[in-house]
Each structure stands twice: as C-alpha cells, then as structure tokens.
C-alpha cells in the first residue's frame, strides 16, 4: 500500500504550528468523530453523487471494463493518433494517468514500440494549441488514422462542443459518410444533447455513469478508455482503487488513510490557519496527478454556504509544485514566507522500469575528476531525487512548516489507482468535516452562463448586458 508519514504535521516536530498528537489518541474526540463519519459514508455509498465509490467493484467495475475493452478492440490497429476532447474532470484524469503510467516520450516512440496511438488531450479552446494538434494529426497518418474521443455528459459544455464541431466537420470533409467510425463519445447513457447527436449520427459510445461527477470520474470510462487505448493496465488501476477503498472503510482513524489525511488537512486549515495545501511530487510522472488533485480539492471544498445555508466561505487553496525543480523556485517562499501552508510531498521508493522503452533509473558515471562533484559519481539519480526530498522535508521542519509524505513503493497502475481512491475518499471526508456539499459547484455556473450570453446563445441574452454593464470601459487602463 501507499504510506502516509504525517509526523511532521504534529507539534512534536513543528511546535505550535502542528497538531497535538493527543488529538489522534484512540477513544479521543477525533477518533470518535471519524468513526461516525466512516459509518455515515458507508450508509450513503453508491447513492446520489456517491456512486463513484463503487466504480472499483462489481457490478459497475465489470460492466465498465467490458464496455471499454469492447470499444478498444473495435479500434485496435486503426489509429495512429487519438485526440481526447474534454475539460476539467473530463480531461485532467486522462492526462494524469498517461503522464504517470507511460513514458514522457510516448508520442515520439515508433508505432511498433508504442502500445497504442499517440495521445493528445485538448482541454482548452486556445486556437493555437488546438489548431496545432489538428494540423499534426492531419500530417501524421491523416484524419483517417485519427480517433476523436469527445467526453461530455451533456454535450453542451462550450469548450468541448466547439472542439467537437471542428473535428466533426474536418472528418466529414476527409472521410465523407464514413466519418462516424472515427468518433467515440463518452456521454450520458440515456439523455442530453450529445446522446441525441450520437444516436442520430451513429457514434460508438461509452457511459458517463449516473451519480459520478466529472472530478470523480477518472476510474469510469471517462478515464479508462484513453488509458486502455494507450496500453495502461486498467484492471491494475481498479485493483489498487479497491484495495484503498477497503482501507478507507475502517472505522479506526489510525488505520484509515483517507480519514487521517482529511482530518489533518481540515484541522490544520481551520484551527492553525494552514489554508494553502501544496502537493509536491518528486516524480515528473506524478506531476499531473497534482493537477488532478487541484480540481478535486478546490471544486469540491470551496463553498460559500454550508449545508444549513450559512455563509462559511469554506475551502482550501490547492497548489502544485515539482520536486526537485521547485526547490529552486518556490522553497524560499515556502520556508520564509507566510506560514499558512501544509505540504504534501510525494515520494517514489523505486524508480524501476515501467512501460515500453522507459528505464526509470540512471546512474551517474565516474571519471569527471572534479572534487566538488565526486560525491555524485556512481550514484543513481533516483537516490539523488529522494535525498532532495528528504532534505526538503528536513528544511520545512526546521522552519516549523507542517508537511507529510505519501510514498509510492513504485509508480505502477496499482499504486496510481490507490492514490486516486485515497484522495477521492479523503475529499468526501473533508466535505463532511466542513459541513458542505462536496459534489456541487454552483460558482462555476455563472461563468458558463455569461459565456453563453457573450457568444449569442438563445435564452442567455441578458447575460451579455450584465457583463457589459459591470465591465464597462473605465479610465483605469494604461
């Protein structure tokens, strides 16, 4: 299993900036509270917006894996490129899985070595970026050899709809009436605009499961399809998630990693003023997991109102950093700036071989003949990176900055699945501890509606005048 070392969050290491270890004692208030929350989560799992909790176990698991494998088999050997079109929870998990479990040079590998098509996840409507991906695909295998995977529960998300419309038209120009064979849609299984389009035009589809919000969807077909297309072990992902889910069902706080993670972060945030939560992986492959975590933590917990309708302005600001890179750009602030952060360092025990043509360990050669760097000769880069992490942990403790370390024994599908489930369950605990709804996102809607109005969507005309009324021309422009 993944391990969490949280000693540096306690007062015995960081003084008054940490928590009293007595809070965690068996039979104490925190222990009893977390046991009650565990029972509550057990009673609601699989209902409402908590259906994500059952994605790693049957029957949902078997149904989704079978459906994904069926579509993958139908696509096998037909495509050199795959373009995932989605945004937020419809994209961040896909990017994180690919970065963690395939080599960084995956798209550069020869087709005979690469276990699937090149993967591009276009999660924005930046025309330069999207246009470049379209041009590359057209010039490298052609659109006939490009699979477009549109991920949208409703089909009405403006960014994804625009991407889809461009790709659809380009395919129709090049392939004519057979273009539908180059589109796989992941959408609502029974209703919505995209479902209507799919049924009208004959696209292959996979479901966005009911009761699974976007930021909790990576272990559903939303994340599993692109992973399976690129040779990632999706059964291993789900095995790891199921293992972590079992551990996170224990009522004992000291034996429940998600409950402990949530308790530490919420308690440090609400009683010690540590409202900024920095995730700092010491692994380039895990860096995009920090992107995925940022949406999960921010969108789930950042709420103006609690469940009773009181104004609380709950939530914490998630920040990502990369070790050891950001030791040279951020740690100065982290050690000597405001003491308002908790740091989650993410370490890797063994940088062994994983994935095609990816050898994780590199040894520093001998023979440079310079005394100042002699200590590096014969060392492994993985050992150096872990020494950098330990040194940063020590430096943070010396500055009384609370921090914890999550350690992957190695980076593989099983441990990535554990990591995903750990943070999803921790988010559910944190929502209960804060007394807010972790599954809605009301503050996102106004921006969507204003965009509709500015782009001329029927029924949203009033938003254009509201935007123009607030953002009128002022003399405060240089």
C-alpha positions in Angstrom: 0.0 0.0 0.0 0.9 3.6 -0.3 2.1 5.0 3.0 1.5 8.4 4.7 4.1 9.7 7.1 2.4 12.6 9.0 4.7 13.1 11.9 5.7 16.5 10.6 2.1 17.7 10.9 2.3 17.3 14.7 3.5 19.6 17.4 6.3 17.3 18.4 8.0 18.2 15.1 6.8 21.7 14.2 5.8 23.2 17.5 2.6 25.3 17.8 2.1 25.1 14.0 1.3 21.4 14.3 -1.5 19.4 15.9 -1.3 17.9 19.4 -0.7 14.2 19.0 -3.2 13.6 21.8 -6.0 14.6 19.3 -5.3 11.3 17.5 -5.4 9.1 20.5 -7.8 6.1 20.4 -11.0 6.9 22.1 -10.4 10.7 21.7 -12.8 13.2 20.1 -11.2 13.0 16.7 -11.3 9.2 16.7 -14.9 9.1 17.6 -15.9 11.7 15.1 -14.0 10.0 12.3 -15.6 6.6 13.2 -19.1 8.3 12.9 -18.2 9.8 9.6 -17.0 6.4 8.3 -20.3 4.9 9.2 -22.1 7.7 7.5 -20.1 7.3 4.3 -20.8 3.6 4.4 -24.5 4.2 4.6 -24.5 6.6 1.6 -22.0 5.0 -0.7 -23.4 4.0 -4.0 -26.3 6.6 -3.7 -26.8 10.0 -5.1 -23.5 11.6 -6.1 -21.5 9.0 -4.2 -21.8 6.3 -6.9 -18.1 6.9 -7.8 -17.3 5.0 -4.6 -18.4 1.7 -6.3 -16.5 2.1 -9.6 -13.8 -0.2 -8.5 -16.1 -3.1 -7.5 -18.7 -5.1 -9.3 -21.1 -4.8 -10.9 -20.1 -1.3 -12.0 -16.4 -2.4 -12.5 -17.2 -5.4 -14.6 -19.7 -3.6 -16.8 -17.4 -0.6 -17.5 -14.3 -2.7 -18.1 -16.2 -4.9 -20.5 -17.6 -2.0 -22.4 -14.2 -0.2 -22.6 -12.4 -3.3 -23.8 -15.1 -3.9 -26.5 -14.6 -0.4 -28.0 -10.8 -0.7 -27.7 -10.9 -3.9 -29.6 -13.0 -2.3 -32.3 -10.5 0.5 -32.6 -7.3 -1.7 -32.4 -4.8 -1.1 -35.2 -7.0 1.5 -36.9 -5.5 4.7 -35.5 -2.1 6.4 -35.2 -3.5 9.3 -33.2 -6.1 9.8 -30.5 -7.5 13.2 -29.5 -9.4 13.4 -26.3 -11.7 16.4 -26.2 -12.9 17.4 -22.8 -12.3 19.9 -20.0 -11.9 19.7 -16.2 -12.8 16.3 -14.9 -13.3 15.1 -18.5 -9.6 15.6 -19.2 -7.4 16.1 -16.1 -7.6 12.4 -15.1 -6.8 11.2 -18.6 -3.7 13.4 -18.6 -2.6 12.3 -15.2 -2.9 8.6 -16.0 -1.0 9.0 -19.2 1.8 11.0 -17.6 2.2 8.6 -14.7 2.0 5.3 -16.5 3.5 5.9 -19.9 6.9 7.3 -20.8 7.2 11.1 -21.3 8.4 10.3 -24.8 5.3 8.1 -25.6 4.1 10.2 -28.5 7.6 10.2 -30.0 8.0 6.4 -29.9 7.8 4.3 -33.1 4.4 2.8 -33.8 5.8 -0.8 -33.4 7.0 0.0 -29.9 4.3 2.3 -28.7 1.4 0.2 -27.3 -1.3 2.4 -28.8 -2.0 5.6 -30.7 -0.3 8.9 -29.9 -2.4 10.7 -27.3 -3.4 14.3 -27.3 -5.8 15.6 -24.6 -7.0 19.0 -25.7 -8.6 20.6 -22.6 -8.8 24.2 -23.8 -10.1 26.2 -26.7 -6.8 28.0 -27.2 -6.9 28.1 -31.1 -3.1 27.9 -31.4 -2.9 24.8 -29.3 -6.0 23.0 -30.8 -5.1 24.0 -34.3 -1.6 22.7 -33.9 -2.9 19.3 -32.8 -5.4 19.1 -35.7 -2.6 20.0 -38.1 -0.2 17.5 -36.7 -2.8 14.7 -36.9 -3.7 15.6 -40.5 0.0 15.5 -41.4 0.9 12.3 -39.5 -1.3 9.5 -40.5 -4.1 11.8 -41.6 -7.5 12.2 -40.1 -8.5 8.8 -41.4 -6.0 7.4 -38.9 -7.1 9.7 -36.0 -9.7 8.8 -33.4 -11.6 11.6 -31.7 -12.9 10.9 -28.2 -15.4 13.5 -27.1 -16.1 13.5 -23.4 -19.1 15.4 -22.3 -22.1 14.3 -20.2 -24.4 16.8 -21.6 -22.8 17.8 -24.9 -23.4 21.5 -24.0 -20.1 22.4 -22.4 -19.0 25.3 -24.7 -15.3 24.4 -24.9 -15.8 20.7 -25.7 -18.7 21.4 -28.0 -16.6 23.8 -30.1 -13.7 21.3 -30.3 -16.1 18.5 -31.3 -17.8 20.6 -34.0 -14.4 21.4 -35.6 -13.3 17.8 -35.5 -16.6 16.5 -36.9 -16.5 18.9 -39.8 -12.9 18.1 -40.6 -13.6 14.3 -40.6 -16.7 14.8 -42.8 -14.6 16.7 -45.3 -11.9 14.0 -45.5 -13.9 10.8 -44.9 -17.4 11.6 -46.1 -20.3 9.5 -44.8 -17.9 7.0 -43.0 -16.6 9.7 -40.7 -18.6 8.4 -37.7 -16.3 5.5 -37.3 -13.5 7.9 -36.1 -15.5 9.2 -33.2 -16.1 7.7 -29.8 -18.3 9.7 -27.4 -18.4 9.3 -23.6 -21.6 10.8 -22.5 -24.8 10.4 -20.6 -26.2 6.9 -21.3 -29.8 7.9 -21.9 -30.3 11.7 -22.3 -28.8 15.0 -23.2 -27.7 16.8 -26.3 -24.6 14.6 -27.0 -26.7 11.5 -26.6 -29.1 12.8 -29.2 -26.3 13.5 -31.6 -24.7 10.1 -31.1 -27.9 8.3 -31.8 -28.6 10.4 -34.9 -25.1 10.0 -36.3 -24.2 6.5 -35.2 -21.1 7.1 -33.0 -19.8 4.4 -30.7 -20.4 5.5 -27.1 -19.4 4.7 -23.5 -21.2 6.0 -20.5 -20.5 8.8 -18.0 -22.1 6.8 -15.2 -25.1 8.3 -13.3 -24.1 9.7 -10.0 -20.4 10.2 -10.9 -19.4 13.8 -11.2 -16.6 14.8 -13.5 -13.9 15.2 -10.9 -14.7 11.8 -9.5 -14.9 10.1 -12.9 -11.3 9.0 -13.7 -12.0 5.4 -12.7 -15.0 5.2 -15.0 -14.9 5.0 -18.8 -14.1 8.7 -18.8 -10.5 7.9 -17.8 -10.3 4.2 -18.5 -10.9 4.4 -22.3 -8.0 6.5 -23.3 -5.8 4.6 -20.7 -6.7 1.3 -22.2 -6.2 2.6 -25.8 -2.6 3.5 -24.8 -1.8 0.2 -23.2 -2.3 1.1 -19.5 -3.4 -1.7 -17.2 -6.9 -0.6 -16.3 -7.5 -3.7 -14.2 -4.5 -2.8 -12.1 -5.8 0.7 -11.6 -9.1 -0.7 -10.3 -7.4 -3.3 -8.2 -5.4 -0.6 -6.4 -8.5 1.6 -6.0 -10.4 -1.4 -4.5 -7.5 -2.0 -2.0 -7.5 1.6 -0.9 -11.3 1.7 -0.7 -11.2 -1.2 1.7 -8.5 0.5 3.9 -10.6 3.7 3.8 -13.6 1.9 5.2 -12.0 1.2 8.5 -13.6 3.0 11.5 -10.3 3.3 13.3 -8.8 6.7 12.5 -5.2 5.4 12.9 -5.9 2.7 10.3 -7.9 4.7 7.8 -5.6 6.7 5.4 -8.3 8.9 3.9 -9.9 9.8 7.2 -6.4 10.7 8.6 -5.5 12.7 5.5 -8.7 14.7 5.6 -8.6 15.2 9.4 -5.0 16.6 9.3 -5.7 18.9 6.4 -9.0 20.2 7.6 -7.8 20.6 11.2 -4.6 22.4 10.2 -6.6 24.6 7.9 -9.4 25.5 10.3 -7.5 25.8 13.6 -4.0 26.6 12.6 -4.6 28.9 9.6 -2.9 26.5 7.1 -5.4 27.2 4.3 -3.0 26.6 1.4 -2.3 22.9 0.6 0.8 22.3 -1.6 1.2 19.0 -3.4 4.9 18.4 -4.4 5.6 15.2 -6.2 9.2 14.1 -6.5 8.5 12.5 -9.8 7.8 14.2 -13.1 5.4 11.4 -14.0 3.2 12.2 -11.0 3.2 16.0 -11.5 -0.1 15.9 -13.4 -1.6 14.0 -10.6 -1.2 17.2 -8.7 -3.2 19.0 -11.4 -6.0 16.4 -11.0 -5.9 16.8 -7.2 -6.2 20.6 -7.5 -9.6 20.4 -9.2 -10.8 17.7 -6.8 -9.8 19.6 -3.7 -10.7 23.1 -4.9 -14.1 22.4 -6.7 -15.3 20.0 -4.0 -14.5 22.0 -0.9 -14.6 25.7 -2.0 -18.1 26.6 -1.0 -19.8 29.8 0.2 -22.6 28.1 2.0 -22.7 25.1 4.4 -25.5 22.5 4.3 -27.7 24.7 6.6 -27.4 27.7 4.3 -25.0 29.6 6.5 -22.3 31.7 4.8 -19.0 30.0 5.7 -16.6 30.5 2.8 -15.2 27.0 3.2 -12.3 25.5 1.4 -8.5 25.5 1.0 -6.3 26.6 -1.9 -4.5 23.6 -3.6 -1.1 24.4 -5.1 1.1 22.2 -7.2 4.9 22.1 -7.2 7.5 19.7 -8.6 10.5 18.4 -6.7 13.3 18.9 -7.1 12.6 21.6 -9.7 10.7 23.9 -7.4 13.2 23.7 -4.6 15.0 26.3 -6.8 11.9 28.4 -7.4 9.4 28.0 -4.5 11.1 26.8 -1.4 12.4 30.2 -0.4 8.8 31.3 -0.1 7.7 28.1 1.5 10.3 28.3 4.3 10.4 32.1 4.9 7.1 33.4 3.6 3.7 33.2 5.4 3.3 30.0 7.5 -0.1 29.3 6.0 0.6 26.1 4.1 0.6 22.3 4.6 2.9 20.4 2.3 2.2 17.0 0.8 5.4 15.7 -0.6 5.0 12.6 -2.8 7.9 10.2 -3.0 8.8 7.1 -5.0 10.6 4.2 -3.4 11.9 2.6 -6.6 12.3 4.2 -10.0 12.3 0.9 -11.7 11.4 0.0 -15.3 7.8 0.7 -16.2 6.2 0.9 -19.6 7.8 0.4 -23.1 11.2 1.8 -23.6 11.2 3.5 -20.2 14.0 2.8 -17.8 13.5 4.7 -14.7 17.0 4.5 -13.2 20.0 6.4 -14.5 23.5 6.1 -12.9 25.9 9.0 -12.7 29.2 7.9 -14.4 32.6 8.2 -12.8 35.7 9.9 -14.0 35.0 13.6 -14.3 37.8 14.2 -11.9 36.3 17.2 -10.1 36.5 17.1 -6.3 33.3 19.2 -5.8 31.1 16.6 -7.7 33.0 13.4 -6.7 30.2 12.5 -4.2 27.8 12.1 -7.2 30.0 9.5 -9.0 28.3 6.1 -9.1 25.1 7.4 -7.5 21.7 6.7 -9.0 19.5 9.7 -10.0 16.6 8.2 -8.1 18.7 8.2 -4.9 19.6 11.8 -5.5 16.0 12.8 -6.1 14.9 11.1 -2.9 17.8 12.7 -1.0 16.5 16.1 -2.3 13.0 15.2 -1.0 14.3 14.2 2.4 16.4 17.4 2.6 13.3 19.5 1.8 11.3 17.7 4.4 14.0 18.4 7.0 14.3 22.1 5.9 10.5 22.5 6.2 10.5 21.0 9.7 13.4 23.3 10.7 11.1 26.3 9.7 8.2 24.7 11.5 6.2 24.2 8.3 3.7 21.3 8.6 4.3 18.6 6.0 3.5 15.0 5.2 4.9 12.5 2.7 2.9 10.0 0.7 5.2 7.3 -0.7 4.7 5.1 -3.8 6.7 1.9 -3.5 6.9 2.3 -7.3 4.8 4.0 -9.9 2.5 1.5 -11.5 -1.2 1.1 -12.2 -2.0 -0.4 -8.9 -0.4 2.4 -6.8 -1.9 5.1 -9.0 -5.3 3.5 -8.5 -4.7 3.6 -4.8 -3.7 7.3 -4.9 -6.8 8.3 -6.9 -9.1 6.5 -4.5 -7.2 7.8 -1.4 -7.8 11.5 -2.4 -11.4 10.9 -3.6 -12.4 9.4 -0.3 -10.4 12.0 1.6 -12.4 14.6 -0.2 -15.7 13.0 0.9 -14.5 13.0 4.5 -13.3 16.6 4.2 -16.7 17.7 2.9 -18.4 16.2 5.9 -15.9 17.7 8.3 -16.6 21.1 6.8 -20.3 20.6 6.7 -20.6 21.4 3.0 -21.8 19.7 -0.2 -18.7 18.3 -1.8 -20.5 17.4 -5.0 -22.0 20.6 -6.3 -20.2 23.5 -8.0 -22.6 26.5 -8.1 -19.9 29.1 -8.5 -18.9 27.6 -11.9 -22.3 28.2 -13.4 -22.3 32.0 -13.6 -19.2 32.0 -15.8 -20.8 29.4 -18.1 -24.0 31.4 -18.4 -22.1 34.6 -19.1 -20.1 32.8 -21.8 -23.3 31.6 -23.4 -24.6 35.2 -23.4 -21.4 36.7 -24.8 -21.4 34.1 -27.6 -25.0 34.7 -28.5 -26.7 31.6 -27.3 -30.5 32.0 -27.4 -32.1 32.5 -24.0 -28.9 34.0 -22.4 -29.1 37.4 -24.0 -29.5 39.1 -20.6 -26.1 37.9 -19.5 -24.4 39.9 -22.3 -25.9 43.2 -20.9 -25.0 42.2 -17.4 -21.4 41.6 -18.4 -21.2 44.8 -20.4 -22.8 46.7 -17.5 -20.2 45.6 -15.0 -17.2 45.6 -17.2 -17.7 48.9 -18.8 -14.8 50.9 -20.2 -13.0 52.8 -17.5 -10.2 55.4 -17.3 -8.2 52.8 -15.3 -6.5 51.3 -18.3 -2.9 52.0 -19.2 
